[in-house]
Amino acid sequence: MALSGNKGEWSEIYALFKLLGERTVYAGDENLEKIKNLFYPIVMILRQEKDGDIDYVIRDSLIHILSSDGRELLNIPAGEFLKEAGTLFRAIQEGKGSFSIPDTETFMEKVRCKTLKAPSTDKTDIRIVLHDCRAKTDCELGFSIKSQLGNPSTLLNASRATNFIFRIEGVNLSDEEITEINSLKTKQKIIDRFNAIKKKGGSFVFEKVDSLTFENNLILLDGALPEIISHLLLGQLKTGDNYVKDLTDLLVDENPIGYRTGQNAPPYYEYKVKQLLTAIALGMVPATSWKGIYDANGGYLVVKTDGDVLVYHFYDRNRFEDYLFHNAFLDRSSTTRNDYGKIERASDGSLLFKMNLQIRLKQRQKTNNPKATIWKQ
């Protein structure tokens, strides 16, 4: 049966071939540009297959493919992987929806790679032994792969657990008015419903996170994070901005938490939001109690639109956090699937409104206007 997958899933195989072909991976900056003097030689890539682990060991210009018990199954010139990566890259660019690539599948069988996505119970998509030239050590690390070749990569999946509950104050709405507002079905219906409530004199006060588990995970990171996120969500509706950095800059100006400011004040909001993004990227999920342990302990590998694969190494934490902070944006998920975006009347008669948190990653394209950002296609 032919393998079939979307652009993101095929990108995992592309990253494997590309890294084995080049045998070195370069670090990236917050703008997804290669840092030419910061790179990591690859010693080995470990891939988990359904019928056993496969190790791709790099020795000079040969890739030695070993079974889980150390037997050498095959050795192939690294150039073959690079050639196949080029073929696969072009096929991914042309692919739509879920698609098969027979030529790539033939090569995958040859190199003992049988599935598009290696089985995993955490956020690790690939394990790599890298040589750190600065520390002069080899270290095995798990990385999550994010691709720019398809739809924007998801950092935080939306669910009912990521709903934030707000209390509507300053207005008494009749059942007829609630029905009228909830029935707005425009393309930007959440913004229109939000503005309709504001127009009638209503204001939004954060109450709680719908999921106690997710709220506890956030509090474990920082006690102010639930409220900070609530203001990011409100800022998105008020301004139409989506990028987390822009919304965080707005918080700095408004200072809704009331931090003491001044010439030497620390970057409260930026620091806390970066900790949130890093925790989500490397281990925390909303519906599972989190103990502060990172799963993808290496960081991210990003497949760029031009075919480059860049590493954001967790050991180089500042660059990793900057990458997340500058490229994360708030997206809107299905209102019906996740049950949010409408006025509800609580048992005590108060009015509630749920907003949903979903975070994706997409590089921003610079414009001549320093305050403007647009999608990079």
C-alpha positions in Angstrom: 0.0 0.0 0.0 1.4 3.4 -1.1 2.3 5.9 1.6 0.3 9.0 1.6 0.7 12.2 3.6 0.4 15.9 3.6 3.2 18.4 3.0 4.1 18.6 6.7 4.3 14.8 7.0 6.5 14.4 3.9 8.7 17.2 5.3 9.8 14.9 8.1 11.3 12.5 5.5 12.7 15.5 3.6 14.5 16.7 6.7 15.9 13.2 7.3 17.3 13.0 3.7 18.5 16.6 3.7 20.4 16.3 7.0 22.0 13.0 6.1 23.0 14.4 2.7 24.6 17.6 4.1 25.9 16.0 7.3 25.8 19.4 9.0 22.9 21.6 10.2 23.1 25.3 10.6 21.6 27.4 13.3 19.0 30.0 12.5 18.2 33.4 13.9 14.8 34.9 14.9 14.2 35.9 11.2 14.8 32.3 10.0 18.1 33.3 8.4 21.1 31.0 8.5 23.9 31.9 11.0 26.9 31.0 8.8 29.4 30.7 11.6 27.2 28.5 13.9 26.7 24.9 12.8 26.6 21.4 14.2 28.2 18.4 12.4 25.8 15.4 12.5 27.2 12.2 14.0 24.2 10.0 13.7 20.4 10.1 13.2 18.2 7.6 15.1 14.8 6.7 13.7 12.2 4.6 15.4 10.4 2.2 13.0 7.5 -0.1 13.8 9.7 -3.2 13.6 12.8 -1.8 15.3 15.1 1.2 15.6 17.3 2.2 12.6 20.5 4.2 13.1 22.0 6.3 10.3 25.7 6.7 11.2 27.8 9.2 9.3 31.4 8.3 8.6 33.1 10.7 6.2 31.0 10.7 3.0 29.2 7.4 3.7 25.9 6.8 5.6 26.0 3.4 7.4 22.5 2.1 8.1 22.5 -0.1 11.2 19.8 -2.3 12.8 18.9 -2.0 16.5 21.3 -4.8 17.4 24.2 -3.0 15.6 24.3 -5.0 12.4 25.2 -3.0 9.3 22.4 -3.4 6.8 23.6 -1.1 4.1 26.0 1.8 3.4 25.1 4.6 0.9 27.0 7.7 -0.2 25.6 10.8 1.4 25.2 12.3 -2.0 22.4 9.9 -2.8 20.4 11.2 0.2 21.0 14.8 -1.0 19.8 13.9 -4.5 16.7 12.2 -3.2 16.0 15.2 -0.9 16.0 17.4 -4.0 13.5 15.2 -5.8 11.3 15.0 -2.7 11.4 18.7 -2.2 10.0 19.4 -5.7 7.3 16.8 -5.2 6.2 18.4 -1.9 6.0 21.8 -3.5 3.7 20.4 -6.2 1.6 18.2 -3.9 -1.9 19.0 -2.7 -3.9 17.6 0.2 -2.7 14.1 1.0 -0.5 12.6 -1.8 1.9 9.8 -2.6 5.4 10.0 -4.0 6.3 6.6 -5.5 10.0 7.4 -6.4 10.7 8.6 -2.8 8.9 5.6 -1.3 11.1 3.3 -3.3 14.2 5.0 -1.9 12.7 4.9 1.6 12.3 1.1 1.4 15.9 0.9 0.3 17.2 2.8 3.3 14.8 1.0 5.7 12.5 3.9 6.3 9.0 2.5 6.2 6.7 5.2 7.6 6.3 9.0 7.0 6.1 9.8 10.7 8.1 7.9 13.3 5.9 6.7 16.2 6.2 9.0 19.2 4.4 9.6 22.4 6.0 13.1 23.0 6.9 16.1 20.9 10.1 14.5 19.5 10.0 13.8 15.7 13.6 12.9 15.2 16.6 12.1 17.4 20.0 13.3 16.4 23.5 13.0 17.8 25.2 16.3 17.2 28.8 17.3 17.7 29.1 20.6 19.5 32.3 22.2 18.2 32.4 24.6 21.1 32.1 22.1 23.9 33.8 19.4 21.8 31.2 16.8 22.8 28.6 14.6 21.1 25.1 14.7 22.5 21.9 12.9 21.5 18.9 15.2 21.4 15.3 15.0 20.4 13.9 17.6 18.0 10.5 18.6 16.8 10.2 19.3 13.0 8.3 22.3 11.8 7.7 22.8 8.1 7.0 26.0 6.1 6.1 24.0 3.0 2.5 23.5 3.9 0.0 25.2 6.2 1.4 27.1 9.2 2.8 24.7 11.8 0.8 24.3 15.0 2.5 25.2 18.2 -0.5 24.9 20.5 -3.5 22.8 19.2 -6.9 24.3 20.0 -9.4 22.3 22.1 -12.0 23.0 24.7 -9.2 22.8 27.2 -7.7 26.0 25.7 -10.9 28.1 26.2 -10.6 31.2 28.4 -13.8 32.3 30.2 -14.6 36.0 30.4 -17.4 37.7 32.4 -19.4 40.4 30.6 -19.9 43.4 32.8 -21.5 46.8 32.4 -24.5 45.7 30.4 -27.7 43.7 30.9 -28.6 41.9 27.7 -32.0 40.4 27.0 -32.4 36.9 25.6 -33.3 38.5 22.3 -30.1 40.6 22.2 -28.0 37.5 23.1 -29.6 35.5 20.3 -29.1 38.4 17.9 -25.4 38.7 18.7 -24.8 35.0 18.8 -26.4 34.7 15.3 -23.7 36.9 13.7 -22.1 34.6 11.1 -19.7 36.9 9.3 -16.2 35.9 8.2 -14.8 37.5 11.3 -17.8 36.7 13.5 -15.8 36.5 16.8 -14.6 40.1 16.3 -18.1 41.2 15.2 -19.7 39.6 18.3 -17.0 41.1 20.5 -17.6 44.6 19.0 -21.4 44.2 19.3 -21.1 43.6 23.0 -18.7 46.5 23.4 -21.1 48.8 21.5 -23.9 47.9 23.9 -21.6 49.0 26.8 -20.3 45.6 27.8 -16.7 45.0 29.0 -14.8 41.8 29.4 -13.3 40.6 32.6 -11.2 37.5 32.7 -12.7 34.8 35.0 -10.7 31.6 34.5 -9.3 29.0 32.1 -12.0 26.5 31.2 -9.6 23.6 32.0 -8.2 23.4 35.5 -5.4 21.2 34.2 -4.3 23.8 31.7 -4.7 26.6 34.2 -2.5 24.7 36.7 0.1 24.1 33.9 0.2 27.8 33.2 0.4 28.7 36.9 3.3 26.3 37.3 5.2 28.4 34.8 4.1 31.7 36.2 1.1 32.7 38.3 0.3 35.7 36.1 0.2 33.7 32.8 -3.6 33.0 32.7 -4.4 36.7 33.0 -1.6 37.7 30.6 -2.9 35.3 28.0 -6.4 36.7 28.5 -5.1 40.1 27.6 -3.4 38.7 24.5 -6.7 37.3 23.4 -8.5 40.6 24.1 -5.8 42.5 22.3 -6.2 40.3 19.2 -9.9 41.1 19.1 -9.5 44.8 19.8 -6.7 45.5 17.2 -6.9 42.7 14.7 -3.2 41.9 15.2 -2.3 38.3 15.4 1.4 38.0 16.0 2.3 37.3 19.6 5.2 39.9 19.6 2.8 42.7 18.5 0.2 41.7 21.1 2.9 41.5 23.8 4.2 45.0 22.8 0.6 46.2 23.4 0.7 44.7 26.9 3.9 46.5 27.6 2.2 49.8 26.7 -1.0 49.1 28.6 0.6 47.2 31.6 -2.7 45.5 32.6 -1.0 43.5 35.4 0.3 46.7 37.0 4.0 45.9 37.2 6.2 48.6 38.5 7.8 50.4 35.5 10.8 52.6 35.1 14.1 53.0 33.4 15.6 49.8 34.8 12.3 47.7 34.8 12.8 44.2 33.5 10.8 43.0 30.3 8.1 41.4 32.4 5.6 40.5 29.6 8.2 39.5 27.0 10.0 37.2 29.4 6.8 35.5 30.6 5.4 35.0 27.1 8.7 33.5 25.9 8.6 31.0 28.8 5.1 30.1 27.8 6.0 29.5 24.1 9.1 27.5 25.0 7.2 25.2 27.4 4.5 24.6 24.8 7.1 23.9 22.1 9.0 21.4 24.1 6.6 19.5 26.3 3.5 21.1 27.8 0.1 20.2 26.4 -3.2 21.6 27.8 -5.1 18.5 28.7 -2.3 16.7 30.6 -0.8 17.7 33.9 2.7 19.0 33.3 5.6 18.5 35.6 8.0 21.0 34.0 9.8 18.3 32.0 10.7 19.0 28.3 10.2 16.2 25.8 11.8 17.6 22.7 15.0 18.4 24.6 17.0 19.5 21.6 14.6 22.2 20.2 13.2 22.7 16.7 14.3 21.8 13.2 12.6 24.2 10.7 12.1 23.2 7.0 12.1 26.5 5.1 10.3 27.4 1.9 13.7 27.5 0.0 14.6 23.9 1.2 17.1 24.9 3.9 16.8 23.1 7.2 17.8 25.2 10.2 18.2 24.1 13.9 17.0 26.1 16.9 19.0 24.4 19.6 17.6 24.6 23.1 21.1 24.9 24.5 21.2 28.2 22.6 18.0 29.2 24.4 18.0 32.9 23.6 17.9 32.3 19.9 15.3 29.5 20.3 13.0 31.8 22.3 13.5 34.7 19.9 12.5 32.5 17.0 9.3 31.4 18.8 8.5 35.0 19.9 8.9 36.6 16.5 7.1 33.9 14.5 4.2 32.8 16.7 0.7 34.1 16.0 -2.8 33.5 17.4 -5.1 31.7 15.1 -8.8 31.0 15.4 -10.1 27.5 15.5 -13.6 26.1 14.9 -16.1 27.7 17.2 -18.5 24.7 17.0 -15.9 22.0 17.6 -14.4 23.9 20.6 -17.6 25.5 21.9 -16.6 29.1 22.2 -17.3 32.6 20.8 -20.9 33.0 22.0 -22.6 34.6 24.9 -23.8 32.2 27.6 -25.9 32.9 30.6 -24.6 31.3 33.8 -26.8 29.8 36.5 -26.5 32.9 38.6 -27.7 35.0 35.6 -24.3 36.5 34.8 -23.1 36.6 31.2 -20.1 34.7 30.0 -18.1 34.7 26.8 -15.4 32.1 25.9 -12.3 32.8 23.8 -10.0 30.1 22.5 -6.2 30.0 22.4 -4.5 28.5 19.4 -1.0 29.3 18.4 0.7 28.7 15.1 4.1 29.5 13.6 4.7 31.4 10.4 7.5 33.6 9.3 6.7 37.3 8.8 7.6 39.2 5.7 9.2 42.6 6.3 7.6 45.6 4.8 8.7 49.2 4.4 6.3 50.2 7.1 8.0 49.3 10.4 4.7 48.7 12.1 3.2 46.6 9.4 3.4 42.8 9.0 2.0 40.5 6.4 1.9 36.8 5.8 5.0 35.4 4.1 3.7 33.2 1.3 
